[in-house]
């Protein structure tokens, strides 16, 4: 038999009573003995809670009463021998050892980093490619409508010029072996910015300023090839999903990928700013180079357009949203596309 001193609360009043708690190992029975109370509990009728740091720990009984035990290493050793909560005792021993705490924090940080760096992109890709066509079409329509309402206005290009570009785009997509035809839309930005972006529905939007900046229509076609790469890999959807952890988790848990339409409100601002990762930009550039070569167009024209866009922006202009202002590492991309250092 072992015994420790504790403070007893009956669960009905706030009165505290000093008691002796005795453990009978033979029949695994706990006795609580006070001045005017004696209670007996079988092992299944109580739980010994773990102690956090140097805080008191509790024995909780099924009848609603409890005993509070002051922090004491010797007392802990006795109570742990009675405890049905072995996991709690193990946790207390772990948290009492600073080296183990530091190791646990390091492991947790490593797991969190791996989840963010690898797990989240994998999940976002899974959800993005699982979205049905009607969902991506709805997202594209809603996004373009939102942009038309806030930042875009009808194109000022002549109907003849638009027909000419559409004809060249269609011929290029066929020659380049693109698996899906893309719908082309022309818009002007209210602040005059040069931009191009691909909507989840397969629509690729060009602004008038970008068309006017090009000195050769093949440069515009090269931008189309690049945006087609973003579209093929669903980069916009994946990036927004990676920044919407809760939506990714919901889609994965419930299997209802249509719920991902909830992030549609984030797409308009994202697409105009073109905030893709280096990895996504490299993938889109590689896609463009391959398609351009299949169509018999020199990929260096893409590098030329990137360089011209970069020079046209100069120092960041707060009044403009430019196509290349947020695309990372333009010199590196030009070197990769042309195979020559700038």
N, C-alpha and C positions, 0 to 999 in steps of 0.2 A: 504494500500500500504506500502511495506517495501523497503528499499534501502540500498545498500552497495557500497563501492568503489572497483573497480577492474582494472586490466590491460587487455586491449583488443588487440587481434591480428587478422587481417583480413583473415589470411590463405593464402595470396598471397605474402605478403612482410614481412620483419622482423621488421617493424615499430611497436613500442609499443605505445598504446594510453590509457591515464587514462580516465576511464569512470565511470558513475554511473549506477548501475544495479538495476532496479526497478521491483518489483513483484506486479502484480495486481491480488489479490486473487479472485476477483469477477468473472472475465472472464479467470482466470488462464493464464495470458499473461506476458511475460518477455520483458522489454524494456532495451536496451543498449543505453545510451545517452552520447555522447562525444562532443568535441568542434566542430567537423564538421561531425558528424554522429549520426543518430538515427535509431535504428533497433528494430523491434518487432518480437517476436517469440511466437508461441503457445506452450503449454506444451509438445506436442508430437514432437516438433522440436528441443529440446535440452535435454541433459543428464548431470546431476550433478555428477561428479566422486567423489568417496570417497577419503579422505585424508589419507596418510600414515604417522603416527606419527605427527611431526610438519612441514611436507613439505606442500607446497602450494597445493591447489586443483583447479580443472578446471571445467568450464561449457563449454561443446562442443556443437556446433550448426551444424545443417544439412548442412549449406552452406560452411562448412569447417573452419569457424572462431571459436575463443575460447576466454574465459575470464579466467584470472588467479587471484585467490583470495588468499591473504596472510593468513597464519595460524593465526586464531583468534577464540577463543571459542565463543564469542558473534556473530561473523559473521557466524560461523558454524551453530549455532542454527537457524539463519535466513535462511541460504541456505538449511538446511535440511528440512525446511518447504516447500520449492519449489521442492525438489528433487524427480525425478521419480525413482532414484536409492536408494530405501529404504534399500535394502540389503547392499549396500555400506556404508550407514550411520550406520547401525547396526554393520558392521564389524569394522568401525573406533572406535565406542564406546567400542567394545570388546578389540581391540588392545591397547586402551588407559588405560585400567585397568590391572595393573600388576598381580593381583591375578587371573583374568580371563585368562591372557596370560599363566601363570604358570599352571593353571588347564588344559587349552587347550593342552599345551605341554605334560603334564602328560597323558592325555587321548590319544593323538596321539602316545606316546611311548607305552602305554598299548596295543593299537590296533595293532601297528607294531609288538610288541613282540608276541601277540596272532597269528597274521598272519604267522610269521616265525615259531613259535613253533607248531602250530596246523594246520593252513591253508595250508602252503607249504607242509608238509608231506602228508596231505590228498590229495592234488592235485597231488603230485608226485606218490602216490600209484595209484590214479585213472588213470593217464597216463600210468604208467608201466604195469598195468593189462589190459589196453585197446589196447596195442600194438599187432598187429596181428602176427601170427606165422611166416609169411614170413619176417616181419621186424626184429623180434628177431633172426631169423636164419641168416639174413644178418649181423646183429650186431655181432653175435658170430663169423661168418666166418671172418669178417673184423678185429675183435679184435685179433683172433688167428693168422691171417696172419701178423698183425703188430708186435705181440710179437715174432713170428718166425723170423721176419726180424731184430729185435733189441736185444732181451734179451734171447731168447730160442734157443736151438739147438736140433737135434734129440736125442732121448733117447739112452743110452748105455746099457739098460737092454736087456737081451737076449730075443729072440722071444718066447722061451719056458716060461720064467718068466712072460712075458706080457700076454700070453695066460692063464697061471695059475691064475693070478690076475683077469683077465677079467671074467673067469669062476666063481671065488668066488664072484666077485662083482654082476654078474648076478643072482646067486643063492640067495645072500643076498637081493637084491632088490625085488625079487619075494617073499621071505619069510617075508620081512618087509612090504609088501603090498604097495610099492611105486606105485602111479598111472601111472607114466610115466617111461619108460626105459631111462637110461642116457647113452650117449656115453662116453667112457673113452679114454683119450689121455695121452700118456707118453712123457715127454720132459726132457731135462737136462737144467739147467740154466747155462749160460756162466760163471757166477761168483760162481757157486756151491751151491746156496742157496736151502734150504728145503722149498717147497711151495706147495700149492694146491689151486685151485680156480675154480669156476663154471662160465661158459660163458652163456649169455642169451639164446643161442640156445639149451641148455641142455647138452652141453659138459662139463665134469669135467676133469681138467688137474692135473696130479700128476707129480712132479719132481723126478728125480732119487734119489736125496739126502733125500727126505722125505721117499721114499720106503726103502732106506738102513738104515735109522734111526730106523725104527720099528723093534721090536724084535718078534712080533707076527703079522701075516697078519690080524688078527681081529682088531688090532690097526689101520691099514690102512683103513679097512672097517668102523671103527668108524669115521675117518676123512671124508670118503665118505658120511656117514650119515649126518655129520655136514654140508658139502658143499651142500648136497641135500636140506637141510633146507634153506640155503641162496637162492638156485635156486627156490625152491617152493614158497618162499615169494618175489621173485624178488628184493632182497635186493640191489644188485649192481645197477640195473636200477634205483631203487627208490633213492638211495644215490646220484648218479650222477645227476639225475633230480632235487633233492633238492638243489644241488649246481649250477643248471642251470635254474634260475628263469625265464629268458626270454623264454626259450624253453618250459617250462611247461605252461606259459601263452599263448604262441602261439598255442600250441596243444589244450589247453582248449578252446580258443577263436575260432579258425578255425575249430576245430573238426578233423583236419588232423594229427592224431597221428603218421603217417609215417614220419612227419617232425622231429620227435625225433631222427631219425638216425643221425642228425647233431651232437649229443653229443658223437657219437661213438669214436671219437678221444680221449676222456677222459677216456674211459674204460680200455685200457691196463695198464696204470700206476696205476689206482685205484685198479684193481684186484690183481696186484702183491703186493701191499702194504696192502691189506685187511683192509682198513680203515672203518670198520663198527662201528655203534654206539653200546652202551651197550645193548640197547633194541633189536637191530637186532641180536647181538651175543647170547643173552638169548633165542630169538625165535629159532635160528638155533640149539642151544644146546638142547632145549626142543624137537624140532623135532627129533634130533639124538637119544635122550634117548628113545623116544616113538618107533621109527623104530627099534632100536637095541633090545628093549625088545620084540617086536613082532617077531623078527627073532631069539629070544633065545640067544642073545649075551649080556653079562654083560656090561652096560653103563660105568662101572668104567674103562673099557679099553680106552674110550675116554679121561677120566681124566688122565689116565696113559700116553697116548700119548701127551696130552697137557703139562704135567709136564716134560716129556722127551724132548720135543721140547724147552721148556723154559730153561731147564738146558743146552741144547746143544748150545744155543745162548750165554749164559753168558752175558758179557757186549756187548752192540751193536757194531757190526763189520761193518764198513763202506763198506767193500768189499762184504758183503752178504746181500741178501734180504731173511729174514727168515719168515716162515709161522706165527709164533707167535709174531714177534717183534712189531707188531702194534695192536694185539688183546688186548682189554682192560681187566684189572682185572683178570688175570689167576687164582690166588688163590680163588677168589670169584666164578669163573665158576666151578672150580674143586669141591668146597664145594657144589655147587648147584647140580652138576651131581651125586656126590657120596652120598650126604646127610650127609657128615662128614666134620668137620673142618680140614683143612690141618695142 
